[in-house]
Amino acid sequence: MGEDLLKELIDDNFLEYASYVIKDRAIPHIDDGLKPVQRRILHTMNEMEDGKYNKVANVVGRSMQYHPHGDASIYSALVVVANKDYFIDKQGNFGNIYTGDVASAPRYIECRLTPLAREVMFNKEITEFVPSYDGRNQEPVTLPAKVPVLLMQGAEGIAVGMATQILPHNFNELLQAQIAILNGGTPQVYPDFQTGGMIDVTQYNDGNGKVKVRARVEIKDNKHLIITDIPYGTTTEKLIASIEAAAKRNRIKISSIQDYTAEKVEIELALPRGVQALQVEEALYAFTDCEITHNLNLIVIGQDNKPHQLSVLDVLRHNTQKLMDDLRREYEIELGKLQDNLHYKTLEQIFIEERIYKNIEEQVTYEKVFEAVYAGFEPFKDRLIRELTDEDVERLLQIRIKRISRFDINKSRQQIQEILDRIDKVNSYLRNMKRTTTNYIKALLKKYGKGHERRTVIQEFETVNRHKVAVQDLKLCYDEESGYMGTSVKTREPVPCSQFDKVLIFTPDFYMVIPVPEKLYIKEKILWWGKIDKKQVYNCIYREQTTGMAYMKRFKVDKFIMERQYPYTQDNCKVLLMEAGEAPKFRAYYPKTGRIRVTMEDFDMNELLVKGAQAKGNRVSSKPVNRIRVLEEKKKPENGAE
């Protein structure tokens, strides 16, 4: 009984904790694209906004009245949002996104909202508020963001049982995609990074696949390479460390690294004598952080307050529809205010022009005053926007005599006409919200689009073969007399190789693929060996010992498990020929008997189809074969040795 209660208690607490981490800490909301701590920071900055810079320490302190955790998490989140360069205007050292240098202490740096943030992120009239964690304050559920913040900034978060990884996208491209959605299109947008670089989006899968990002490497001359952009997700410090580690493991050859990075990335690599710049460039992509793969997972908190996995297009469509709804609500609120203002202006005009205020001079009670005002407006009911109320009368009675005496009829009529014109305009906006929303987005593009041009180049990367670009610094040898193979074995004709190569060995009974050994004893006789190439074709002729019948075949070794022995002939057979390369021509010799007049015959293996290594092959002849002889020399393959 006690164990059941304990299990129930642990389950309930774990579920409560998991739900809290998912909804209130790690996963951003689809509406405003913000995590709770980011939302609280921007809300606090809006409350403090006066056009001047505020100490980050003050912003952090004020944010703590909404945030249930310490100041360190608020400070680090503020720096991250500020370095996105969208919503927080920075003053002071906020760190360096290229080098990874940290920001100064919060008491030394200052910040304020950007004009973009003030225009698109706040409107208390359409914002839902809830009590803060201690009930003393009201904080927004989400901010009424009018731009797709989630895709602009990107997001990373690890919760209980789930994680989100969303890459940042280009501001201009996102807004243009929203216009396309309003026009019935299905646009595609791809990530764009502040650090520039290059990106391969062939497996992007609309935000739920993976992308490869690369540094931009320029060949200054044949002995120098310059890295001018770094991949998203790394820093110059980490990048240089990965290059030094690759050089230490002898995967790339460099003589020195100089880091001149300041406002722009500039890392210079000097190459030693005999090393070509183009080969080192490919090795940088293969063995260092000059190429990074990001696995993506677009998970957000939806309007139902639950996590959902969506696509980039889903998020864009939602944000576009929400923008249209928010604009409609704002115009409806404005229309209500205009109609209220028009109603009061009309009441004021009639009250003064028609001298209704004269009717209250002889009244002795407040009730009689109200009745006199109501009676005075009776002939002008058709001019009123709505029925007269006690609140309206109360407001009219508060007009001072000084204002009545200076009342300008023409000015009043002009103000009423301006209100009517604005009402007509707002009604026209509400009648065609698609056009209104499109025009709003175009205005944002015109006002804030400059400076947000694409920085990351989209292109399809050619796969870098690590085996080809690796430094061929090892020499593989096989000593037939001792039976040893390896890089420490010395013979006359070594084969250059790298630590990434694999070695294929053919013995009379099997073939096997092994890593490049330092020194390995192989007791079986080796018929052919060399670096494996899955495209290489091998030629084999073998003879059944019982019948004397010979078979020939051509095959590839493209599937294998390392260090497993695979047969490639039949049982009780002798291999007469095992080599790689072009199909040979050979002469088969038959036993000399009284009945056989033809004792030899020529064959061309080029006529055979290339099959699998396990195939039996084609019979050479209907006669037994004693031996064979290759008729002409062929060019040997470059990756092997007999």
C-alpha positions as CSV (number, residue, x, y, z in Angstrom):
1,M,0.0,0.0,0.0
2,G,2.8,2.4,0.9
3,E,4.7,1.6,-2.3
4,D,1.6,2.4,-4.4
5,L,1.2,5.8,-2.7
6,L,4.9,6.6,-3.2
7,K,4.7,5.6,-6.8
8,E,1.6,7.8,-7.3
9,L,3.3,10.7,-5.5
10,I,6.4,10.4,-7.7
11,D,4.4,10.1,-10.9
12,D,2.3,13.1,-10.1
13,N,5.3,15.2,-9.2
14,F,7.3,14.1,-12.2
15,L,4.4,14.9,-14.6
16,E,4.0,18.3,-12.9
17,Y,7.7,19.0,-13.3
18,A,7.8,17.8,-16.9
19,S,4.8,20.0,-17.8
20,Y,6.4,23.0,-16.1
21,V,9.7,22.6,-18.0
22,I,8.0,22.1,-21.3
23,K,5.5,24.9,-21.1
24,D,7.1,27.5,-18.9
25,R,10.8,27.2,-19.6
26,A,12.3,25.4,-22.6
27,I,9.8,25.5,-25.5
28,P,8.8,28.7,-27.3
29,H,5.2,29.6,-27.9
30,I,3.9,29.7,-31.5
31,D,2.2,33.1,-31.2
32,D,5.1,35.3,-30.2
33,G,8.0,32.8,-30.7
34,L,9.3,33.5,-27.2
35,K,10.2,31.5,-24.2
36,P,8.7,32.8,-20.9
37,V,11.9,34.4,-19.7
38,Q,12.3,36.2,-23.0
39,R,8.7,37.4,-22.9
40,R,9.1,38.7,-19.3
41,I,12.3,40.6,-20.3
42,L,10.6,42.4,-23.2
43,H,7.5,43.1,-21.2
44,T,9.7,44.6,-18.4
45,M,11.6,46.7,-20.9
46,N,8.3,48.0,-22.4
47,E,7.2,49.1,-18.9
48,M,10.5,50.9,-18.4
49,E,10.6,52.4,-21.9
50,D,11.3,56.1,-21.9
51,G,13.5,56.4,-25.0
52,K,16.7,56.2,-22.8
53,Y,19.1,53.4,-22.2
54,N,18.6,51.4,-19.0
55,K,21.3,49.5,-17.1
56,V,20.9,45.8,-17.8
57,A,21.2,45.1,-14.1
58,N,18.1,47.3,-13.6
59,V,16.2,45.5,-16.3
60,V,17.1,42.1,-14.8
61,G,16.1,43.3,-11.3
62,R,12.7,44.5,-12.6
63,S,12.2,41.3,-14.5
64,M,12.6,39.2,-11.4
65,Q,9.2,40.4,-10.1
66,Y,7.7,38.2,-12.9
67,H,10.3,35.4,-13.0
68,P,10.5,32.6,-10.4
69,H,14.2,31.9,-10.9
70,G,17.4,33.8,-10.3
71,D,19.0,36.8,-12.1
72,A,21.6,34.7,-13.9
73,S,19.1,33.1,-16.2
74,I,17.4,36.4,-17.0
75,Y,20.8,38.1,-17.7
76,S,22.0,35.3,-20.1
77,A,18.6,35.3,-21.9
78,L,18.7,39.1,-22.3
79,V,22.1,38.9,-23.9
80,V,21.0,36.1,-26.3
81,V,18.0,38.1,-27.4
82,A,20.0,41.3,-27.7
83,N,22.6,39.7,-29.9
84,K,19.9,38.7,-32.4
85,D,19.8,42.4,-33.3
86,Y,16.0,42.6,-33.7
87,F,14.3,43.8,-30.5
88,I,17.0,45.1,-28.1
89,D,19.2,48.1,-28.8
90,K,22.6,47.5,-27.1
91,Q,25.1,49.8,-25.6
92,G,28.4,48.4,-24.3
93,N,30.1,45.0,-24.5
94,F,27.4,42.3,-25.1
95,G,30.0,39.7,-26.1
96,N,31.1,38.6,-29.6
97,I,29.0,36.1,-31.6
98,Y,32.1,35.3,-33.7
99,T,34.7,34.7,-31.0
100,G,32.4,33.5,-28.2
101,D,33.6,36.2,-25.9
102,V,31.1,36.7,-23.0
103,A,29.3,40.0,-22.3
104,S,30.4,42.4,-19.6
105,A,28.7,42.3,-16.2
106,P,25.1,43.7,-16.2
107,R,26.0,46.7,-14.2
108,Y,28.3,48.0,-17.0
109,I,26.1,47.5,-20.1
110,E,22.8,49.2,-21.1
111,C,19.9,48.4,-23.4
112,R,16.5,49.7,-24.6
113,L,13.8,48.5,-27.1
114,T,14.4,49.0,-30.8
115,P,11.9,50.9,-32.9
116,L,10.9,47.6,-34.5
117,A,10.1,46.1,-31.1
118,R,8.1,49.1,-30.0
119,E,6.0,49.0,-33.2
120,V,5.3,45.2,-33.6
121,M,5.6,43.6,-30.1
122,F,3.2,45.5,-27.8
123,N,-0.4,46.5,-27.5
124,K,-2.0,46.2,-24.0
125,E,-5.5,46.4,-25.4
126,I,-5.2,43.1,-27.2
127,T,-2.9,41.4,-24.7
128,E,-4.2,38.8,-22.3
129,F,-2.6,39.1,-18.8
130,V,-2.4,36.5,-16.0
131,P,-1.1,36.9,-12.4
132,S,2.7,36.4,-12.0
133,Y,4.1,33.5,-10.0
134,D,3.5,35.3,-6.6
135,G,0.2,36.9,-7.6
136,R,1.5,40.4,-7.0
137,N,1.8,41.5,-10.7
138,Q,0.2,40.8,-14.1
139,E,2.3,39.4,-16.9
140,P,1.3,38.7,-20.6
141,V,0.4,35.2,-21.7
142,T,1.9,36.0,-25.1
143,L,2.9,39.3,-26.7
144,P,0.9,40.4,-29.8
145,A,3.9,40.0,-32.1
146,K,3.2,41.2,-35.6
147,V,6.2,39.5,-37.1
148,P,7.2,35.8,-37.2
149,V,9.5,36.0,-34.2
150,L,10.0,32.3,-33.8
151,L,11.5,31.9,-37.3
152,M,13.3,35.2,-37.2
153,Q,15.3,34.4,-34.0
154,G,15.3,30.6,-34.0
155,A,15.2,28.7,-30.8
156,E,16.9,25.9,-28.9
157,G,15.5,24.1,-25.9
158,I,15.7,20.8,-24.1
159,A,12.7,19.8,-22.0
160,V,11.7,16.5,-20.4
161,G,11.3,13.9,-23.2
162,M,11.5,16.4,-26.0
163,A,13.8,19.1,-27.5
164,T,13.4,21.8,-30.1
165,Q,15.9,23.1,-32.6
166,I,14.7,25.9,-34.8
167,L,17.2,27.8,-37.0
168,P,16.9,31.6,-37.6
169,H,15.6,32.8,-41.0
170,N,15.9,36.0,-43.0
171,F,13.6,38.9,-41.9
172,N,12.9,40.1,-45.4
173,E,12.2,36.6,-46.8
174,L,9.8,35.7,-44.0
175,L,7.7,38.9,-44.5
176,Q,7.7,38.3,-48.3
177,A,6.6,34.7,-47.6
178,Q,3.7,36.0,-45.5
179,I,2.6,38.2,-48.4
180,A,2.7,35.1,-50.7
181,I,0.6,33.2,-48.2
182,L,-2.0,36.0,-48.2
183,N,-2.1,35.7,-52.0
184,G,-2.7,32.0,-51.8
185,G,0.9,30.8,-52.3
186,T,3.0,28.1,-50.6
187,P,6.4,29.7,-50.2
188,Q,9.6,28.1,-49.0
189,V,12.0,29.8,-46.7
190,Y,15.4,28.7,-45.6
191,P,17.7,29.5,-42.7
192,D,19.9,32.6,-42.7
193,F,22.6,33.2,-40.1
194,Q,24.3,36.3,-38.7
195,T,27.6,34.5,-39.0
196,G,27.1,34.1,-42.8
197,G,28.7,31.0,-44.3
198,M,27.1,28.5,-46.6
199,I,24.2,26.1,-46.1
200,D,23.0,23.0,-47.9
201,V,19.2,22.7,-47.5
202,T,18.5,19.6,-49.6
203,Q,17.4,17.7,-46.5
204,Y,15.8,20.7,-44.7
205,N,12.4,19.1,-44.8
206,D,10.6,22.4,-43.9
207,G,12.3,22.7,-40.6
208,N,12.3,19.0,-39.4
209,G,15.2,17.5,-41.3
210,K,18.8,18.4,-41.2
211,V,21.2,21.0,-42.8
212,K,24.9,21.2,-43.4
213,V,26.5,24.5,-42.7
214,R,30.0,25.5,-43.9
215,A,32.6,28.1,-43.2
216,R,33.5,30.3,-46.2
217,V,37.1,29.5,-47.1
218,E,39.0,31.6,-49.6
219,I,42.2,30.7,-51.2
220,K,44.5,33.7,-50.9
221,D,47.3,32.0,-52.8
222,N,48.6,28.5,-53.1
223,K,50.1,28.7,-49.6
224,H,47.4,30.6,-47.6
225,L,43.8,30.0,-46.9
226,I,41.5,32.7,-45.3
227,I,38.3,31.7,-43.3
228,T,36.0,34.7,-43.6
229,D,32.7,33.2,-42.3
230,I,32.2,30.6,-39.6
231,P,29.4,28.0,-39.5
232,Y,26.3,28.7,-37.4
233,G,26.6,27.0,-34.0
234,T,30.4,27.5,-33.5
235,T,32.9,30.2,-32.7
236,T,36.3,31.1,-34.0
237,E,37.8,29.7,-30.8
238,K,36.1,26.3,-31.3
239,L,36.9,26.3,-35.0
240,I,40.6,26.9,-34.4
241,A,40.7,24.2,-31.8
242,S,39.1,21.7,-34.2
243,I,41.7,22.7,-36.9
244,E,44.6,22.3,-34.4
245,A,43.2,18.9,-33.3
246,A,42.9,17.7,-36.9
247,A,46.5,18.9,-37.6
248,K,47.7,17.1,-34.5
249,R,46.1,13.8,-35.7
250,N,47.8,14.4,-39.0
251,R,44.5,14.7,-40.9
252,I,45.4,18.1,-42.4
253,K,48.8,19.7,-43.0
254,I,49.2,23.4,-41.9
255,S,52.2,25.3,-40.7
256,S,50.5,28.1,-38.7
257,I,47.1,29.7,-37.7
258,Q,46.6,33.4,-37.2
259,D,43.3,34.8,-35.9
260,Y,42.7,38.4,-36.9
261,T,38.9,38.3,-36.0
262,A,37.4,41.5,-34.6
263,E,34.2,42.9,-36.1
264,K,34.6,40.4,-39.0
265,V,35.9,36.9,-39.1
266,E,39.5,36.5,-40.5
267,I,41.4,33.3,-39.8
268,E,44.6,32.8,-41.9
269,L,46.0,29.3,-42.4
270,A,49.6,29.0,-43.7
271,L,50.4,25.8,-45.5
272,P,53.8,23.9,-45.5
273,R,55.9,23.2,-48.6
274,G,54.4,20.6,-50.9
275,V,50.8,21.0,-49.7
276,Q,48.2,22.3,-52.1
277,A,45.5,24.8,-50.9
278,L,42.6,23.1,-52.7
279,Q,43.3,19.8,-50.9
280,V,43.5,21.4,-47.5
281,E,40.2,23.2,-48.2
282,E,38.4,19.9,-48.7
283,A,40.1,18.4,-45.7
284,L,38.9,21.3,-43.5
285,Y,35.3,20.4,-44.4
286,A,35.9,16.7,-43.8
287,F,37.8,16.8,-40.5
288,T,37.1,20.1,-38.7
289,D,34.2,22.3,-37.6
290,C,34.4,24.1,-40.9
291,E,31.4,21.9,-41.7
292,I,28.7,21.2,-39.1
293,T,25.4,19.2,-39.4
294,H,22.4,20.5,-37.5
295,N,19.5,18.1,-36.9
296,L,16.3,20.0,-36.6
297,N,13.0,19.5,-34.7
298,L,10.4,22.2,-34.8
299,I,8.4,21.8,-31.6
300,V,6.4,24.7,-30.2
301,I,3.7,25.3,-27.6
302,G,0.4,25.8,-29.5
303,Q,-2.6,27.8,-28.6
304,D,-4.0,24.9,-26.7
305,N,-1.0,25.1,-24.3
306,K,0.4,21.8,-25.5
307,P,3.6,21.0,-27.5
308,H,3.2,20.3,-31.2
309,Q,5.6,19.4,-34.0
310,L,5.0,21.7,-37.0
311,S,6.7,22.7,-40.2
312,V,8.0,26.1,-41.1
313,L,5.1,26.7,-43.5
314,D,2.6,25.8,-40.7
315,V,4.2,28.4,-38.4
316,L,4.2,31.0,-41.1
317,R,0.6,30.4,-41.9
318,H,-0.4,30.6,-38.2
319,N,1.6,33.8,-37.7
320,T,0.1,35.4,-40.8
321,Q,-3.5,34.5,-39.7
322,K,-2.7,35.8,-36.2
323,L,-1.3,39.1,-37.7
324,M,-4.6,39.5,-39.7
325,D,-6.7,38.8,-36.6
326,D,-4.6,41.2,-34.4
327,L,-4.8,44.0,-37.0
328,R,-8.6,43.4,-37.2
329,R,-8.9,43.6,-33.4
330,E,-6.9,46.8,-33.3
331,Y,-9.0,48.5,-36.0
332,E,-12.2,47.4,-34.3
333,I,-11.0,48.9,-31.1
334,E,-10.0,52.1,-32.9
335,L,-13.3,52.2,-34.7
336,G,-15.1,51.9,-31.3
337,K,-13.0,54.8,-29.9
338,L,-13.7,56.9,-33.0
339,Q,-17.4,56.3,-32.8
340,D,-17.3,57.2,-29.0
341,N,-15.3,60.3,-29.8
342,L,-17.7,61.3,-32.7
343,H,-20.7,60.8,-30.4
344,Y,-19.3,63.0,-27.8
345,K,-18.1,65.7,-30.3
346,T,-21.6,65.7,-31.7
347,L,-23.2,66.0,-28.3
348,E,-20.8,68.8,-27.4
349,Q,-21.6,70.6,-30.6
350,I,-25.4,70.4,-30.2
351,F,-25.1,71.2,-26.5
352,I,-23.3,74.5,-27.2
353,E,-24.6,75.5,-30.6
354,E,-28.2,75.0,-29.7
355,R,-27.7,76.5,-26.3
356,I,-29.1,73.6,-24.4
357,Y,-27.0,74.6,-21.4
358,K,-29.3,77.6,-21.0
359,N,-32.1,75.1,-20.0
360,I,-30.4,74.2,-16.8
361,E,-29.9,77.7,-15.4
362,E,-33.3,77.8,-13.6
363,Q,-33.3,74.2,-12.4
364,V,-33.0,73.8,-8.6
365,T,-32.3,70.0,-8.3
366,Y,-29.7,67.8,-10.0
367,E,-32.5,65.5,-11.2
368,K,-34.2,68.5,-12.9
369,V,-31.0,69.4,-14.6
370,F,-30.7,65.9,-16.1
371,E,-34.3,66.1,-17.3
372,A,-33.7,69.5,-18.9
373,V,-30.7,68.2,-20.8
374,Y,-32.6,65.1,-22.0
375,A,-35.5,67.4,-23.1
376,G,-33.1,69.8,-24.9
377,F,-31.7,66.9,-27.0
378,E,-35.1,65.5,-27.9
379,P,-35.4,67.5,-31.2
380,F,-31.9,66.4,-32.3
381,K,-32.2,62.7,-31.8
382,D,-31.7,62.0,-35.5
383,R,-28.2,63.7,-35.4
384,L,-26.9,61.5,-32.6
385,I,-24.7,58.4,-33.1
386,R,-26.5,56.5,-30.4
387,E,-28.9,57.2,-27.6
388,L,-28.0,59.7,-24.9
389,T,-27.0,58.2,-21.5
390,D,-26.6,59.5,-18.0
391,E,-22.8,59.3,-18.5
392,D,-23.0,61.5,-21.5
393,V,-25.1,64.1,-19.6
394,E,-22.6,64.0,-16.7
395,R,-19.8,64.6,-19.1
396,L,-21.6,67.6,-20.7
397,L,-22.4,69.1,-17.4
398,Q,-18.6,69.2,-16.6
399,I,-17.9,71.6,-19.5
400,R,-16.6,74.9,-18.1
401,I,-18.2,78.2,-19.0
402,K,-14.9,79.4,-20.3
403,R,-14.8,76.7,-22.8
404,I,-18.4,77.3,-23.9
405,S,-17.6,81.0,-24.4
406,R,-14.6,80.2,-26.6
407,F,-16.3,77.4,-28.5
408,D,-15.3,77.5,-32.2
409,I,-18.1,76.1,-34.4
410,N,-15.9,75.7,-37.5
411,K,-13.2,74.0,-35.6
412,S,-15.7,71.6,-34.1
413,R,-17.1,70.8,-37.5
414,Q,-13.6,70.2,-38.9
415,Q,-12.8,67.8,-36.1
416,I,-16.0,65.9,-36.6
417,Q,-15.2,65.7,-40.3
418,E,-11.7,64.3,-39.6
419,I,-13.2,61.7,-37.3
420,L,-15.7,60.7,-40.0
421,D,-12.9,60.5,-42.6
422,R,-10.9,58.2,-40.3
423,I,-14.0,56.1,-39.6
424,D,-14.4,55.6,-43.4
425,K,-10.8,54.7,-43.7
426,V,-10.9,52.2,-40.9
427,N,-14.1,50.6,-42.3
428,S,-12.3,50.2,-45.6
429,Y,-9.4,48.5,-43.9
430,L,-11.8,46.1,-42.1
431,R,-13.7,45.3,-45.3
432,N,-10.6,43.9,-47.0
433,M,-8.3,42.6,-44.3
434,K,-6.0,40.6,-46.7
435,R,-5.1,43.8,-48.5
436,T,-4.8,45.7,-45.3
437,T,-2.4,43.0,-43.9
438,T,-0.4,42.9,-47.1
439,N,0.0,46.7,-47.0
440,Y,1.1,46.5,-43.3
441,I,3.8,43.9,-44.1
442,K,5.0,45.9,-47.1
443,A,5.3,49.0,-44.9
444,L,7.4,47.0,-42.4
445,L,9.6,45.8,-45.2
446,K,10.2,49.3,-46.5
447,K,10.9,50.7,-43.0
448,Y,13.0,47.9,-41.5
449,G,14.1,45.7,-44.4
450,K,17.4,47.5,-45.0
451,G,20.2,45.9,-43.1
452,H,18.5,42.5,-43.1
453,E,19.8,41.2,-46.4
454,R,20.6,37.5,-46.7
455,R,24.1,36.6,-45.4
456,T,24.2,32.9,-45.8
457,V,24.7,31.5,-49.3
458,I,22.4,28.5,-50.2
459,Q,24.1,25.9,-52.3
460,E,24.3,22.1,-52.6
461,F,27.5,20.7,-51.2
462,E,29.5,18.0,-52.9
463,T,30.1,15.2,-50.4
464,V,33.8,15.3,-49.3
465,N,35.3,11.9,-49.4
466,R,37.3,11.7,-46.2
467,H,39.4,8.8,-47.7
468,K,40.5,10.9,-50.7
469,V,41.2,14.1,-48.8
470,A,43.0,12.5,-45.9
471,V,46.7,12.8,-45.8
472,Q,48.3,9.7,-47.3
473,D,51.0,9.6,-44.7
474,L,51.0,5.8,-44.1
475,K,52.8,3.2,-46.2
476,L,51.1,-0.3,-46.2
477,C,53.3,-3.3,-47.1
478,Y,52.9,-7.1,-47.3
479,D,55.8,-9.4,-46.9
480,E,54.9,-12.7,-48.7
481,E,57.7,-14.6,-47.1
482,S,56.9,-13.8,-43.4
483,G,53.1,-13.4,-43.9
484,Y,53.0,-10.0,-42.2
485,M,51.1,-7.0,-43.4
486,G,51.0,-3.5,-42.0
487,T,52.4,0.0,-41.9
488,S,55.4,-1.1,-39.9
489,V,56.3,-3.8,-42.4
490,K,59.0,-2.9,-44.9
491,T,59.0,-4.1,-48.5
492,R,60.1,-2.6,-51.8
493,E,56.7,-1.5,-53.1
494,P,54.6,0.1,-50.3
495,V,51.1,1.4,-51.0
496,P,50.4,4.9,-49.7
497,C,47.2,5.1,-47.5
498,S,45.6,6.9,-44.6
499,Q,44.1,5.8,-41.3
500,F,40.6,6.0,-42.9
501,D,41.3,3.4,-45.7
502,K,40.2,-0.2,-45.6
503,V,42.2,-3.1,-47.0
504,L,40.7,-5.9,-49.1
505,I,42.4,-9.3,-49.0
506,F,41.8,-12.3,-51.2
507,T,43.1,-15.7,-50.1
508,P,42.4,-19.0,-51.9
509,D,39.4,-19.7,-49.7
510,F,37.9,-16.3,-48.8
511,Y,38.1,-12.5,-49.0
512,M,38.0,-10.1,-46.0
513,V,38.0,-6.3,-45.4
514,I,40.2,-5.1,-42.5
515,P,41.3,-1.6,-41.2
516,V,44.8,-0.5,-42.1
517,P,46.9,-2.6,-39.6
518,E,50.2,-1.6,-38.0
519,K,51.4,-5.2,-38.2
520,L,49.2,-8.2,-38.8
521,Y,50.1,-11.9,-39.4
522,I,48.0,-13.6,-42.1
523,K,48.6,-17.3,-42.2
524,E,46.8,-17.9,-45.5
525,K,48.5,-17.1,-48.8
526,I,47.3,-13.8,-50.2
527,L,46.4,-13.8,-53.9
528,W,45.5,-10.1,-54.1
529,W,45.3,-7.2,-51.7
530,G,44.8,-3.5,-51.8
531,K,42.7,-0.5,-50.7
532,I,39.0,-1.3,-51.2
533,D,37.0,0.6,-53.8
534,K,33.3,-0.3,-54.0
535,K,33.4,0.5,-57.7
536,Q,36.4,-1.7,-58.5
537,V,35.7,-4.9,-60.6
538,Y,37.6,-8.1,-59.7
539,N,38.3,-10.9,-62.1
540,C,38.4,-14.5,-60.9
541,I,38.9,-17.9,-62.5
542,Y,38.8,-21.1,-60.4
543,R,38.7,-24.9,-61.0
544,E,36.8,-27.6,-59.3
545,Q,39.4,-30.1,-58.2
546,T,37.1,-33.2,-58.6
547,T,35.8,-32.6,-62.1
548,G,38.5,-30.3,-63.5
549,M,35.8,-27.9,-64.7
550,A,36.8,-24.2,-64.6
551,Y,34.6,-21.2,-64.0
552,M,35.2,-17.5,-64.6
553,K,33.4,-14.4,-63.2
554,R,33.7,-10.7,-62.7
555,F,32.3,-9.1,-59.5
556,K,32.4,-6.1,-57.1
557,V,32.8,-6.0,-53.3
558,D,30.4,-3.2,-52.3
559,K,28.8,-4.7,-49.2
560,F,30.7,-6.2,-46.3
561,I,31.2,-6.4,-42.6
562,M,34.6,-5.6,-41.3
563,E,36.9,-8.5,-40.5
564,R,34.3,-11.1,-41.6
565,Q,35.5,-13.9,-44.0
566,Y,33.4,-14.3,-47.1
567,P,33.8,-17.2,-49.6
568,Y,33.9,-16.4,-53.3
569,T,34.4,-19.8,-54.8
570,Q,32.8,-23.3,-54.4
571,D,34.1,-26.0,-52.1
572,N,37.2,-28.0,-53.1
573,C,38.3,-25.5,-55.7
574,K,41.6,-24.0,-56.7
575,V,41.9,-20.3,-57.8
576,L,43.7,-20.0,-61.1
577,L,43.4,-16.2,-61.4
578,M,42.5,-13.5,-59.0
579,E,43.1,-9.9,-59.9
580,A,41.5,-6.4,-60.2
581,G,41.1,-4.1,-63.1
582,E,40.2,-4.5,-66.7
583,A,38.8,-7.8,-68.0
584,P,41.7,-10.0,-69.2
585,K,42.0,-12.3,-72.2
586,F,43.4,-15.7,-71.3
587,R,44.2,-19.1,-72.9
588,A,42.8,-22.3,-71.3
589,Y,44.8,-25.5,-71.7
590,Y,43.0,-28.8,-71.8
591,P,44.3,-32.3,-70.9
592,K,45.9,-34.2,-73.8
593,T,43.9,-37.4,-74.5
594,G,43.3,-39.4,-77.6
595,R,39.8,-38.1,-78.2
596,I,40.5,-34.4,-77.7
597,R,42.1,-32.7,-80.7
598,V,41.8,-29.1,-79.4
599,T,44.2,-28.7,-76.5
600,M,43.9,-25.0,-75.9
601,E,41.3,-22.2,-76.5
602,D,41.3,-18.4,-76.0
603,F,38.6,-16.5,-74.0
604,D,37.8,-12.8,-73.3
605,M,36.4,-12.1,-69.8
606,N,35.1,-8.7,-71.0
607,E,32.1,-10.5,-72.4
608,L,31.0,-11.5,-68.8
609,L,28.4,-9.5,-66.8
610,V,29.5,-8.0,-63.5
611,K,27.7,-9.9,-60.7
612,G,28.0,-10.4,-57.0
613,A,31.0,-12.0,-55.2
614,Q,28.9,-15.0,-54.3
615,A,27.9,-15.9,-57.9
616,K,29.2,-19.2,-59.2
617,G,30.2,-17.7,-62.5
618,N,30.2,-19.0,-66.1
619,R,31.8,-22.3,-67.1
620,V,34.9,-21.7,-69.1
621,S,34.4,-24.8,-71.3
622,S,32.8,-28.2,-71.4
623,K,36.2,-29.7,-71.1
624,P,38.4,-29.9,-68.0
625,V,41.0,-27.2,-67.7
626,N,44.6,-27.9,-66.6
627,R,45.9,-24.4,-66.5
628,I,45.4,-20.9,-67.9
629,R,47.7,-18.1,-69.2
630,V,46.8,-14.4,-69.5
631,L,47.5,-13.3,-73.0
632,E,48.2,-9.6,-72.7
633,E,49.3,-7.2,-70.0
634,K,46.7,-5.0,-68.5
635,K,46.9,-1.7,-66.6
636,K,46.9,-2.6,-62.9
637,P,44.5,-0.7,-60.6
638,E,46.0,2.1,-58.6
639,N,44.6,1.1,-55.3
640,G,46.0,-2.4,-55.0
641,A,49.0,-4.6,-55.4
642,E,49.4,-8.2,-56.3
